[in-house]
Amino acid sequence: MTPYYQDDLITLYLGSCLTITEWTSADVLITDPPYGVGGNLTTTTGTHEWDKTLDVRDQALAMFLSGGARGDELERPYAMFASPRRLDGAVPYRGLPLVWDKGDSVGMGDTRFPWRPNYELIYVSGPGWEGRRTSSVLRVPLSSKAATQEGHPTPKPIGLMRMLIEKAPPGVIADPFAGTGSTLLAAKQLGRRAIGVELDPTYAAHAVSRLAQDALDLGI
Ligand SMILES: C[S@@+](CC[C@H](N)C(=O)[O-])C[C@H]1O[C@@H](n2cnc3c(N)ncnc32)[C@H](O)[C@@H]1O
């Protein structure tokens, strides 16, 4: 399959990660998949069909976990975002959930409860995570304008993705749900190789322009 974008460190494919398989041989999966809350996802960028089911998330995770030659599927490291409202027991997982504290300016959620869901969970699983021992609550504020600014309903801050990648096992990183390329951009900034897949041509194009702009900013 011909990549949609490629540079020294980053490869991005346009299409479905369920049919494009090049990413499955990466060493570590760091991804922000559909959350299965599409019906609630009302944003300025329209209806988000891709977010209505968790099937694609579970199928992609199964593809990655079965891609290793190590026998035990849970020996393959991953960090995967998930909505605290949709924690399904079907996800094979052996590790530590991190909390992303998004700050006080976001989180509408279920108005019947007197708490706003201004956090998300990140399941970190498998071996090889390393680095200085720090809090499992990652405090990276999300601007209430982030979705409008990035043209995507669920953009992740580059600083947050860098925090994950800095402690990730060595090797190539895969993000099969690349969106506007936050994981890829953070990987590039840290000099890590990464391979992404994105279904939506508009998001993929935005990812490419961010990667190109970042190369200019970094003087690459
Ligand atoms: C939660 S968003 C990722 C946002 C990204 N982390 C960012 O910061 O921009 C999930 C992405 O998965 C994409 N997607 C959904 N189904 C897909 C599939 N089968 N293959 C590849 N991408 C898919 C959606 O278009 C969406 O951009």
The ligand as an ORCA input file, in Angstrom:
! r2SCAN-3c Opt
* xyz 0 1
  C     -10.694      9.800     18.689
  S     -10.243     10.191     17.075
  C      -8.476     10.424     17.131
  C      -8.090     11.868     17.331
  C      -6.583     12.098     17.359
  N      -5.988     11.527     18.553
  C      -6.233     13.576     17.282
  O      -5.620     14.111     18.221
  O      -6.584     14.200     16.263
  C     -10.421      8.670     16.259
  C     -10.116      8.732     14.767
  O     -10.249      7.425     14.238
  C     -10.659      7.561     12.878
  N     -11.181      6.254     12.462
  C     -12.380      5.693     12.747
  N     -12.469      4.473     12.203
  C     -11.275      4.233     11.586
  C     -10.742      3.134     10.858
  N     -11.456      2.033     10.623
  N      -9.468      3.238     10.390
  C      -8.732      4.352     10.588
  N      -9.197      5.439     11.260
  C     -10.446      5.370     11.753
  C     -11.674      8.687     12.910
  O     -11.841      9.292     11.644
  C     -11.050      9.618     13.960
  O     -10.295     10.648     13.355
*
